[in-house]
Amino acid sequence: MIGKSLVSINDYTKDEYLKILDLAAKYEKQPKQTILQGYVVATLFYEPSTRTRLSFESAVNQLGGKIIGFSDTGTTSVTKGETLRDTIKIVSNYSDLIVIRHPLEGSARFASEVASVPVVNAGDGANQHPTQTLLDMYSIRKTQGTLDGLNIFMVGDLKYGRTVHSLLMAMSQFKTTFHFISPEELKMPDKYKQHLNDLGLKYHEHKDFTDIISEADILYMTRVQKERFSDPIEYEKVKNVYILKNHMLENTKDSLKVLHPFPRVNEITEDVDENTKAYYFTQALNGVYTRQAIVTSILDLN
């Protein structure tokens, strides 16, 4: 992992996943340190973000590092026509590591190829979101005690959902059974299902989950992403197709945990928040520890 960009979850091996999770557990016990003193991390967010950007900044600040960057391209030379290539090459001179979110698939890979410092992908279009995956895995292992032999239900936007794409690729390294619940228009892309077929892993596709939710160990809810639709009418057709309500959790496993990468729109009602099976707010907190582990591992500070 030392000096190695994290663009796709496939850039890391199973053993490297586990090292990150073990290290995140240590940071959870002691998140405030000075290990990043003297280091500068650049956060370049070409798309809106709350949790990812702020948790990266919190992670770096709590370890004594400095943050530079932007969360609004309207205040940068991008508005003057500066290319992504030029921005990355220039920011490489100012920082030890770059964290980037960009709407175009493949942008993070391109950034890693032109940067002179490691690059971490904080989401590139509908492609991948590897740091979210690692914090999801940390949350799963912490609540279930294992990453093996689990039934993971993925609900909602499985076509454009970069979080579910990355999570599927990572959890396919373990003995996972996947359940995909989505409308026809938002089904898991064939390339991910073929990946599971190649590995001999089981997956099931459903249009509803109310009758099978009792089998779930992890219920991973996602929002339908309005920004990925070119036709507003198509978005209106599917935006409310799955809504998790508190009473729906009554006959589920005691160990079930509900995860969500956020932002939430209306796919989980607020009455679920008080249920002990709701884990999404703690999941977001886990992002700080996991991102501390990622940054310090890449910079060889552990």
C-alpha positions in Angstrom: 0.0 0.0 0.0 3.0 2.3 0.5 3.0 5.1 -2.1 0.2 3.3 -3.9 -2.8 5.2 -5.3 -6.3 3.9 -4.3 -8.4 4.3 -7.4 -10.4 1.1 -7.5 -11.1 -1.3 -4.7 -9.4 -3.8 -6.9 -6.1 -2.0 -6.4 -5.8 -3.6 -3.0 -5.7 -7.3 -2.2 -7.8 -9.1 0.4 -4.9 -9.0 2.8 -4.5 -5.3 2.3 -8.2 -4.8 3.0 -7.8 -6.6 6.3 -4.7 -4.6 7.2 -6.6 -1.3 6.7 -9.5 -2.6 8.9 -7.2 -3.7 11.7 -5.4 -0.3 11.6 -8.8 1.5 11.6 -9.7 -0.3 14.8 -6.5 1.1 16.4 -7.4 4.6 15.2 -10.9 4.2 16.7 -9.2 3.7 20.1 -6.9 6.7 19.6 -8.0 9.0 16.8 -6.1 12.1 17.9 -2.4 11.8 17.2 0.4 13.8 15.6 1.5 11.2 13.0 0.6 13.5 10.1 2.4 16.5 11.4 4.3 18.2 8.5 2.1 16.5 5.8 -0.3 18.2 3.4 -3.3 16.4 1.9 -5.2 18.0 -1.0 -9.0 17.4 -1.3 -10.3 18.2 -4.8 -14.1 17.9 -4.9 -15.5 18.5 -8.3 -18.9 17.1 -7.1 -20.8 18.0 -3.9 -19.9 16.0 -0.8 -20.6 16.1 2.9 -19.5 12.9 4.6 -16.6 11.9 2.4 -15.0 15.4 2.3 -15.5 16.2 5.9 -14.5 12.8 7.2 -11.2 13.0 5.2 -10.6 16.4 6.5 -11.4 15.3 10.1 -9.2 12.3 9.7 -6.2 14.4 8.6 -6.8 17.2 11.1 -7.1 14.8 14.0 -3.7 13.3 13.1 -2.0 16.6 12.9 -1.9 17.1 9.1 -2.9 20.1 7.0 -5.7 20.2 4.4 -5.8 22.3 1.2 -8.2 22.1 -1.7 -11.7 23.0 -2.8 -15.2 21.9 -2.6 -16.6 24.2 -5.2 -15.0 24.5 -8.6 -16.7 27.9 -9.1 -13.9 29.4 -7.0 -11.1 27.8 -9.0 -9.4 28.1 -12.4 -11.6 25.3 -13.6 -14.1 28.1 -14.5 -11.4 29.6 -16.7 -10.9 26.3 -18.6 -8.1 24.7 -16.7 -7.8 21.0 -17.5 -7.9 18.2 -15.0 -4.4 17.3 -16.0 -3.0 20.7 -15.3 -4.8 21.0 -11.9 -3.5 17.6 -10.8 0.1 18.3 -11.9 0.1 21.7 -10.1 -1.6 20.4 -6.9 1.0 17.6 -6.8 3.6 20.2 -6.1 1.7 21.5 -3.1 0.7 18.2 -1.3 1.8 14.7 -0.3 -1.4 13.0 -1.3 -4.5 14.0 -3.4 -8.1 13.0 -2.6 -10.3 13.6 -5.6 -14.1 13.3 -6.4 -15.1 13.9 -10.0 -18.3 13.2 -12.0 -16.5 11.5 -14.9 -15.8 7.8 -14.7 -12.1 7.1 -15.1 -11.1 10.6 -13.9 -9.4 9.3 -10.7 -7.4 6.8 -12.7 -6.3 9.6 -15.1 -5.3 11.7 -12.1 -3.2 8.9 -10.6 -1.4 8.6 -13.9 -0.4 12.3 -14.2 0.1 13.0 -10.4 3.6 12.9 -8.8 2.0 11.9 -5.5 -0.5 9.1 -4.6 -4.2 9.7 -5.5 -7.2 8.4 -3.6 -10.5 8.2 -5.4 -13.4 9.7 -3.4 -15.9 8.8 -6.1 -15.7 9.0 -9.9 -19.2 9.2 -11.5 -21.1 5.9 -11.3 -17.8 3.9 -11.3 -16.3 3.3 -7.8 -15.9 4.7 -4.3 -13.2 2.5 -2.7 -12.8 4.4 0.6 -16.6 4.1 1.2 -16.2 0.4 0.6 -13.4 0.1 3.2 -15.5 1.9 5.9 -18.5 -0.3 4.9 -16.4 -3.4 5.4 -15.2 -2.0 8.7 -18.8 -1.5 9.8 -19.8 -5.0 8.6 -16.9 -6.7 10.4 -17.4 -4.7 13.5 -21.2 -5.5 13.8 -21.1 -9.1 12.5 -17.8 -10.2 13.9 -16.8 -11.6 10.4 -16.8 -10.8 6.7 -17.4 -14.4 5.7 -20.6 -16.3 5.1 -23.0 -13.2 5.2 -26.2 -12.5 3.3 -25.9 -8.9 2.0 -29.0 -7.2 0.6 -28.3 -4.3 -1.7 -31.4 -2.2 -2.3 -32.3 0.7 -4.7 -30.0 2.1 -7.3 -27.7 -0.7 -8.3 -27.1 0.6 -11.8 -25.5 3.9 -11.0 -24.6 3.2 -7.3 -20.8 3.3 -7.2 -20.9 2.3 -3.5 -22.6 -1.0 -4.2 -20.3 -1.7 -7.2 -17.2 -1.3 -5.0 -18.7 -3.2 -2.1 -19.6 -6.1 -4.3 -16.1 -6.3 -5.7 -14.5 -6.3 -2.2 -17.0 -8.6 -0.6 -16.6 -11.1 -3.4 -13.2 -11.9 -1.9 -15.2 -13.5 1.0 -17.9 -16.1 1.1 -20.8 -13.7 0.5 -24.3 -14.3 -0.8 -25.7 -11.3 -2.5 -29.3 -10.2 -2.9 -30.0 -7.5 -5.4 -33.3 -5.6 -5.0 -34.0 -3.0 -7.6 -36.5 -2.0 -10.3 -35.7 -3.2 -13.8 -34.3 0.2 -14.8 -31.7 0.1 -12.0 -30.5 -3.5 -12.0 -27.0 -4.4 -11.1 -24.9 -4.2 -14.3 -24.1 -7.5 -16.0 -20.4 -7.1 -15.6 -20.7 -7.3 -11.8 -22.9 -10.4 -12.0 -20.5 -12.0 -14.4 -17.8 -11.4 -11.9 -19.7 -13.3 -9.3 -20.5 -16.1 -11.7 -16.8 -16.4 -12.5 -16.1 -16.8 -8.8 -18.9 -19.3 -8.2 -20.7 -17.0 -5.7 -24.4 -16.9 -5.3 -26.6 -14.0 -6.0 -30.3 -13.5 -6.3 -32.3 -10.7 -8.0 -35.6 -9.5 -6.6 -38.0 -6.7 -7.2 -39.2 -6.6 -3.6 -37.6 -7.5 -0.3 -40.4 -7.4 2.3 -40.9 -11.2 2.2 -37.2 -12.1 2.3 -35.7 -9.4 4.6 -35.6 -12.0 7.5 -32.7 -13.6 5.8 -30.5 -10.5 5.7 -27.4 -9.9 7.8 -26.7 -6.5 6.2 -29.4 -4.4 4.6 -27.6 -1.9 2.4 -30.0 0.8 1.3 -29.2 3.4 -1.4 -30.9 6.4 -2.8 -32.0 6.7 -6.4 -29.6 9.3 -7.7 -31.4 12.0 -9.5 -28.2 13.5 -10.9 -27.5 10.3 -12.9 -30.7 10.6 -14.9 -30.9 12.6 -18.1 -34.7 12.2 -18.2 -36.6 13.6 -15.2 -39.6 11.4 -16.1 -37.6 8.3 -15.7 -36.3 9.4 -12.3 -39.9 10.2 -11.1 -40.9 6.6 -12.0 -38.4 5.0 -9.6 -37.5 7.5 -7.0 -39.9 6.1 -4.3 -39.8 2.5 -5.3 -38.2 1.2 -2.0 -38.8 2.9 1.4 -37.7 1.2 4.6 -40.0 1.7 7.5 -39.4 0.7 11.1 -42.2 -1.9 11.3 -40.5 -3.8 8.4 -37.6 -4.7 10.7 -39.8 -6.5 13.3 -39.1 -10.1 12.1 -35.5 -9.6 11.1 -32.4 -11.1 12.7 -31.3 -9.6 16.0 -27.8 -9.1 14.5 -29.1 -7.3 11.3 -27.6 -3.9 10.6 -29.0 -1.3 8.2 -26.3 0.6 6.3 -26.6 3.5 4.0 -23.8 5.5 2.3 -25.8 8.8 2.5 -27.2 11.2 1.6 -30.6 9.9 2.5 -33.6 11.3 0.7 -36.7 9.3 1.7 -35.6 5.6 1.3 -35.3 5.2 5.0 -38.0 6.9 7.2 -36.8 8.7 10.3 -38.6 6.3 12.6 -35.9 3.7 11.7 -33.2 5.9 13.2 -34.1 4.9 16.8 -34.0 1.2 16.0 -30.9 -0.6 17.3 -30.6 -2.2 13.9 -30.0 1.2 12.3 -26.2 1.6 12.0 -25.8 4.3 9.3 -24.8 7.2 11.5 -22.1 5.1 13.2 -21.1 3.9 9.8 -20.4 7.5 8.8 -18.3 8.0 11.9 -16.3 4.8 11.0 -15.3 6.7 7.9 -12.9 8.9 9.9 -11.0 5.9 11.3 -10.9 4.1 8.1 -9.6 7.1 6.1 -7.0 7.7 8.8 -5.8 4.2 8.1 -5.8 4.6 4.4 -3.9 7.9 4.4 -1.2 6.8 6.8 -0.8 3.5 5.1 -0.2 5.1 1.8 2.3 7.6 3.3 4.1 4.8 5.2 3.5 6.2 8.6 2.4 3.1 10.6 
